[in-house]
Amino acid sequence: MEKSHLHSRENDRRKRFAGFTLIECLFALMLLSIICLLFSASIKNAAAVTRQLKKVKEKEWHIFVIQLENELKNCYYERTQANKIVLRNQKNNKPIWIEYKLGKIVKVENGGYQPLLTEVEQADFIEEGKAILIKVTLEENLNVAAKWIITQEHENQSVL
């Protein structure tokens, strides 16, 4: 009986003084500070990665504009619709169109299509007098625009 009475007193004393030691608290603070440092470094790194991705998207846009200019070089302009520019090939007089579909801007010719720009959220082709305004929203809400001026060499002079 005396043993159980001593045992319960010991348990009461442990319950009363239960807690963390100073070393355990310092260790927990050290772990917390390391976690906070790693978290802040990852946030800074994410911002740098986002800036780099935006630059890559802008480069892709500029490459698209140059490629589009080369694609339109040997074509006559016919008309603009909601999501496409309709052209006619000067060499074989067949229709060609540049259109936005399924998240891409593509060139459609002879039943096949060639992707010109991918990862597009929205694209609008707007006719403004003798020019076509191309407004595009790329992923991550990057808005870009280009204007294609229809010169005399791009106007269809022949009577169909």
C-alpha positions in Angstrom: 0.0 0.0 0.0 2.8 2.3 0.9 4.3 1.8 -2.6 1.2 2.7 -4.4 0.8 5.8 -2.2 4.4 6.9 -3.1 3.7 6.1 -6.7 0.7 8.4 -6.8 2.6 11.2 -5.1 5.3 10.9 -7.7 2.7 11.0 -10.5 1.1 14.1 -8.9 4.5 15.8 -8.8 5.2 14.9 -12.4 1.8 16.3 -13.5 2.5 19.5 -11.6 5.9 20.0 -13.2 5.1 18.7 -16.6 6.3 20.9 -19.4 9.2 21.6 -21.7 12.7 22.1 -20.6 14.7 25.1 -21.7 16.7 23.1 -24.2 13.5 21.7 -25.8 12.1 25.3 -26.1 15.4 26.5 -27.8 15.3 23.6 -30.2 11.7 24.3 -31.1 12.5 28.0 -31.7 15.5 27.0 -33.9 13.3 24.7 -36.0 10.7 27.4 -36.3 13.2 30.0 -37.5 14.7 27.6 -40.1 11.2 26.9 -41.4 10.5 30.7 -41.7 13.7 31.3 -43.5 13.1 28.6 -46.0 9.5 29.8 -46.6 10.6 33.4 -47.2 13.4 32.2 -49.6 10.9 30.1 -51.6 8.5 33.1 -51.9 11.4 35.3 -53.3 12.3 32.5 -55.7 8.7 32.1 -56.9 8.6 35.8 -57.7 11.8 35.5 -59.8 10.4 32.5 -61.6 7.2 34.3 -62.4 9.2 37.3 -63.9 11.2 34.9 -66.0 8.1 33.1 -67.3 6.6 36.4 -68.3 9.7 37.3 -70.3 9.5 33.9 -72.0 5.9 34.5 -72.9 6.7 37.9 -74.3 9.5 36.4 -76.5 7.1 33.7 -77.8 4.7 36.6 -78.7 7.4 38.4 -80.7 8.4 35.2 -82.5 4.7 34.7 -83.3 4.3 38.2 -84.8 7.4 37.7 -87.0 6.3 34.3 -88.1 2.8 35.6 -88.8 4.2 38.4 -90.9 6.2 35.8 -93.0 3.1 33.6 -93.4 1.0 36.6 -94.6 3.7 37.8 -97.1 2.4 35.7 -100.0 -1.4 36.1 -99.3 -4.2 38.4 -100.3 -6.5 39.6 -97.6 -10.2 38.8 -98.0 -12.1 39.4 -94.7 -12.0 39.2 -90.9 -14.4 37.2 -88.9 -14.9 36.9 -85.1 -12.0 34.6 -84.5 -10.2 34.4 -87.8 -8.6 36.2 -90.7 -9.5 34.8 -94.1 -6.8 35.1 -96.8 -6.1 33.7 -100.3 -2.8 32.3 -101.4 -1.3 34.3 -104.3 0.3 31.3 -105.9 -2.5 28.7 -106.0 -5.5 31.0 -105.2 -6.6 28.6 -102.4 -8.1 30.0 -99.2 -6.0 30.2 -96.0 -7.1 31.4 -92.6 -5.4 32.3 -89.4 -7.8 31.4 -86.5 -8.0 31.0 -82.8 -9.2 27.6 -81.7 -8.7 25.2 -78.8 -6.2 27.5 -77.0 -4.0 28.0 -80.1 -3.7 30.4 -83.0 -3.2 28.3 -86.1 -2.8 28.7 -89.8 -5.3 26.4 -91.7 -4.4 25.6 -95.3 -5.4 22.7 -97.6 -7.2 20.8 -94.8 -4.3 20.8 -92.4 -3.2 23.3 -89.8 0.0 24.6 -88.4 0.1 26.0 -84.8 1.6 29.5 -84.7 1.0 30.3 -81.0 0.0 28.0 -78.1 -1.2 28.5 -74.6 -3.7 31.3 -75.6 -6.6 32.0 -73.4 -8.4 34.5 -75.7 -7.7 36.0 -79.2 -9.7 38.6 -81.1 -9.1 39.7 -84.7 -10.6 43.2 -85.3 -10.7 45.0 -88.6 -9.9 48.7 -88.3 -10.0 50.3 -91.7 -6.9 49.1 -93.6 -5.5 47.2 -90.6 -6.2 44.2 -88.5 -5.7 44.5 -84.8 -4.9 41.2 -83.1 -5.5 41.2 -79.3 -4.4 38.1 -77.4 -4.5 37.1 -73.8 -1.9 34.5 -73.0 -1.8 32.3 -69.9 -1.3 34.1 -66.6 -3.4 37.0 -68.0 -0.6 38.5 -70.1 -2.3 40.8 -72.7 -0.5 41.5 -75.9 -1.5 43.1 -79.2 -0.3 43.6 -82.8 -1.5 45.4 -85.8 -1.2 44.1 -89.4 -1.5 46.9 -91.9 -3.0 45.7 -95.2 -0.9 47.1 -97.9 -1.7 47.2 -101.7 0.2 44.0 -102.3 -2.0 42.2 -99.7 -5.3 43.5 -101.3 -6.9 41.0 -103.6 -7.0 42.9 -107.0 -8.3 40.0 -109.1 -12.0 39.5 -109.8 -13.1 36.0 -108.7 
